[in-house]
Amino acid sequence: MKKAVFVITDAWQGLRLDRFIAENVTDISRSHGVKLIEDGYVTKDGKNLDKKYKISAGDVIEVCLPDAMPLDVVAEEIPLDIIYEDEYLLVINKPQGMVVHPAAGNHSGTLVNALMGHCAGSLSGIGGVMRPGIVHRIDKDTSGLLLVAKNDAAHLFLSQQLKDRSLSRIYTALVNGNIKTDAGSINAPIGRSASDRKKMGVTAKNSREAVTHYEVLERFGKYTLVACKLTTGRTHQIRVHMAYIGHSVVGDRTYGMKKEAFHLSGQLLHAAKIMFLHPKNGQPMQFSAPLPDYFEAALKTLRKQ
């Protein structure tokens, strides 16, 4: 079991404990941090704390990170579109419709099931029992590049790049409406929706900084093809931000229009490029994945019109 001790300074005065843990323990997500708090692994003076506890200058917070439990996920022989692989990591081109990790209602057929079959247990454990190797996620109905770590050292190195924003991800999206400016940035905090806990939204309450930069690639009158670069990586960030400025992603029935003209099974959002430093030697790595056939077909239809 690993331990980390934090002496709280004035800069963190009054911050909620769960947020402090998420921002300062580099190898866990906020939800993982909450679970640690709830399970008694985060203490002050030997006493358990509540996730809503507001830390004070001078507090000494001890965080214990239990060793990863044996993975109770069935390995499955599911074909993977592997863009790159070595002894430290994989870059996967995930198809639309594939869930990244097992959860309620999705215990098989996930990317994790496929990785267990492909890697034969050689995956990092930092992501937790249900998310071995998963450095970052993309939505079920979003396609494209996803980074997987094969050991804990590689996972920590790559996760730190996510935190310090040196890992770069560029998405291609077809959005509704005509974006008049050629480029722009959306700086609007994202948090859980107060009206629907399954959705995210732009809100000042219990939210985190979220920044998306976009550039117009092609215009089609009622639609615009854009490249979106993430500065931060919040849940559903591009989908929420584009809907926020009035240009929801085509096919996104959660944040956009319920009906669309292309008979899609998910949104036209594709993780097209990823750039990062290799965990072994720091060498810059860059990978890209072509648009899936259904995305190209929609663009072909629009170009004919």
Summary of the structure (lengths in Angstrom):
residues: 305
radius of gyration: 20.2
end to end distance: 60.7
largest distance: 68.2
contacts: 944
relative contact order: 0.12
helix: 20%
strand: 30%
